[in-house]
Amino acid sequence: MNKTTLFAVLIALVAILALFFYHRLGGFNAIEVSQSNKNQPILLGQYYKGEYGDENLKKIFFDTKEWIEQHERKALLTVVYFNKPEEEDGKVDNFIGVWAEELPADYPKNWERYELQSNDFVKAEFLGHPVVYPSPTTIEEKMNQFAKEKQLVLDSISIEVYPGSNHLKVYRPILK
């Protein structure tokens, strides 16, 4: 076998392995988009406005995650995006906290409540490892396409909810 053939075989093996692991992690799973009517969820957490990679942002995120784990709550880790960081040079305007059906009695004193203006949402759902999550742009395009087909007007905010380590839900409130 000459070097060119050996190199081509190695490249093919690497590509096959990459596709296998991408598949195993859920990379070929579809983004399911639907309309959802939910009881008004309780969103509790902290506002953050600043740089995407900032230590304060990481601290808020991981402190919230730790609170959920320590208290074995049915609350879900949630991030509300008021802007699109990819369009604003890495600047974020977020509300980071929990999505709960009932108000927890002992939530941290520095948390605030965020009120949604709607109970109606377009929801995108993806099951797969975070490494293969679709991009925010891909999810937004699918949600916008669904809304257009149903003649719905969506709010500009998006709400990411993490029900589990390999599960992502994104909600966009319906304005009308």
C-alpha positions as CSV (number, residue, x, y, z in Angstrom):
1,M,0.0,0.0,0.0
2,N,1.5,3.3,-1.0
3,K,1.4,6.4,1.3
4,T,-1.4,8.1,-0.6
5,T,-3.7,5.1,-0.2
6,L,-2.8,4.7,3.4
7,F,-3.5,8.3,4.1
8,A,-6.9,8.1,2.3
9,V,-7.8,5.0,4.4
10,L,-6.9,6.8,7.6
11,I,-8.9,9.9,6.7
12,A,-11.9,7.7,5.9
13,L,-11.6,5.9,9.2
14,V,-11.4,9.2,11.1
15,A,-14.4,10.5,9.3
16,I,-16.4,7.3,10.0
17,L,-15.5,7.4,13.7
18,A,-16.4,11.1,13.9
19,L,-19.8,10.4,12.3
20,F,-20.3,7.5,14.7
21,F,-19.7,9.6,17.8
22,Y,-21.7,12.5,16.4
23,H,-24.6,10.1,15.9
24,R,-24.2,8.5,19.4
25,L,-24.2,12.0,21.0
26,G,-27.5,12.9,19.2
27,G,-26.1,15.1,16.5
28,F,-28.6,13.8,13.9
29,N,-31.6,14.3,16.2
30,A,-34.2,16.7,14.9
31,I,-35.2,20.0,16.6
32,E,-38.9,19.5,17.5
33,V,-40.9,22.7,17.2
34,S,-44.4,23.1,18.6
35,Q,-46.8,25.6,20.1
36,S,-47.1,25.3,23.9
37,N,-49.6,26.8,26.4
38,K,-48.2,26.6,29.9
39,N,-49.4,27.9,33.3
40,Q,-47.5,31.0,34.1
41,P,-44.1,29.7,35.2
42,I,-42.2,31.2,38.1
43,L,-38.8,32.5,37.0
44,L,-36.4,33.3,39.8
45,G,-32.8,34.3,39.5
46,Q,-30.4,37.2,38.8
47,Y,-30.0,39.6,35.9
48,Y,-26.6,39.8,34.3
49,K,-25.5,42.3,31.7
50,G,-21.9,42.2,30.5
51,E,-19.3,40.1,28.7
52,Y,-20.1,36.6,27.7
53,G,-17.0,35.0,29.3
54,D,-17.1,37.1,32.5
55,E,-16.5,35.3,35.8
56,N,-19.6,36.9,37.3
57,L,-21.7,35.3,34.6
58,K,-20.1,31.9,35.3
59,K,-20.6,32.3,39.0
60,I,-24.3,33.1,38.7
61,F,-24.8,30.1,36.3
62,F,-23.0,27.6,38.4
63,D,-24.4,28.9,41.8
64,T,-27.9,28.5,40.3
65,K,-27.1,25.0,39.1
66,E,-25.6,24.1,42.5
67,W,-28.7,25.4,44.3
68,I,-31.0,23.2,42.2
69,E,-28.8,20.2,42.8
70,Q,-28.4,20.8,46.6
71,H,-32.1,21.3,47.1
72,E,-33.2,18.5,44.8
73,R,-35.8,20.9,43.4
74,K,-38.1,20.4,40.6
75,A,-37.0,23.8,39.3
76,L,-35.1,23.8,36.0
77,L,-32.0,25.7,35.1
78,T,-33.1,28.6,32.9
79,V,-31.4,31.4,30.9
80,V,-33.5,34.3,29.5
81,Y,-31.8,36.1,26.6
82,F,-32.9,39.7,26.1
83,N,-30.4,40.1,23.2
84,K,-28.4,38.0,20.7
85,P,-24.8,37.8,22.0
86,E,-23.5,36.7,18.5
87,E,-24.8,40.0,17.1
88,E,-23.5,42.2,19.9
89,D,-19.8,41.4,20.0
90,G,-20.1,38.9,22.9
91,K,-22.2,41.2,25.1
92,V,-25.0,39.5,26.9
93,D,-28.1,40.7,28.6
94,N,-29.5,37.7,30.6
95,F,-31.7,36.6,33.4
96,I,-30.2,33.4,34.9
97,G,-32.1,31.3,37.3
98,V,-34.8,28.7,37.6
99,W,-38.2,27.9,36.0
100,A,-40.5,26.5,38.6
101,E,-44.2,25.6,38.8
102,E,-44.3,26.6,42.5
103,L,-42.5,29.3,44.4
104,P,-39.7,27.8,46.4
105,A,-39.8,28.9,50.0
106,D,-36.1,29.2,50.5
107,Y,-34.6,30.6,47.4
108,P,-31.5,32.9,47.7
109,K,-32.2,36.4,49.0
110,N,-30.4,38.0,46.0
111,W,-32.7,36.4,43.5
112,E,-35.5,38.4,41.8
113,R,-38.7,37.3,40.0
114,Y,-39.0,37.8,36.3
115,E,-42.5,38.0,35.0
116,L,-43.3,36.8,31.5
117,Q,-46.0,38.6,29.5
118,S,-47.5,35.5,27.9
119,N,-48.5,31.9,28.7
120,D,-48.3,31.0,25.0
121,F,-45.0,30.0,23.5
122,V,-43.4,28.5,20.5
123,K,-41.2,25.7,21.9
124,A,-38.1,24.1,20.3
125,E,-36.8,20.9,21.9
126,F,-33.6,19.0,21.3
127,L,-32.4,15.8,22.8
128,G,-28.6,15.3,22.6
129,H,-25.3,16.0,24.3
130,P,-24.5,19.7,24.7
131,V,-21.5,19.2,22.4
132,V,-23.9,18.7,19.5
133,Y,-26.6,21.2,20.4
134,P,-27.8,23.1,17.4
135,S,-26.6,26.8,17.2
136,P,-29.0,29.5,18.5
137,T,-29.3,30.7,15.0
138,T,-30.5,27.3,13.7
139,I,-33.0,27.0,16.5
140,E,-34.3,30.6,16.0
141,E,-34.7,30.0,12.2
142,K,-36.8,26.9,12.9
143,M,-38.9,28.7,15.5
144,N,-39.4,31.7,13.1
145,Q,-40.4,29.4,10.3
146,F,-43.0,27.6,12.5
147,A,-44.4,31.0,13.7
148,K,-44.7,32.2,10.1
149,E,-46.5,29.1,9.0
150,K,-48.9,29.5,12.0
151,Q,-49.2,33.3,11.6
152,L,-47.8,33.9,15.0
153,V,-45.8,37.0,16.2
154,L,-43.0,36.1,18.6
155,D,-41.4,38.2,21.3
156,S,-37.7,38.9,20.7
157,I,-36.6,37.2,24.0
158,S,-35.7,33.5,24.1
159,I,-35.8,31.3,27.2
160,E,-33.5,28.3,27.4
161,V,-34.6,25.7,29.9
162,Y,-32.4,22.7,30.7
163,P,-34.5,19.8,32.0
164,G,-31.5,17.5,32.0
165,S,-27.9,17.3,30.9
166,N,-28.8,16.1,27.4
167,H,-32.1,18.0,27.0
168,L,-32.6,21.5,25.8
169,K,-35.9,23.4,25.5
170,V,-36.1,26.9,24.0
171,Y,-39.3,29.0,24.5
172,R,-40.2,32.2,22.7
173,P,-43.3,34.0,24.0
174,I,-46.1,34.5,21.5
175,L,-47.2,38.1,21.3
176,K,-50.3,37.5,19.2
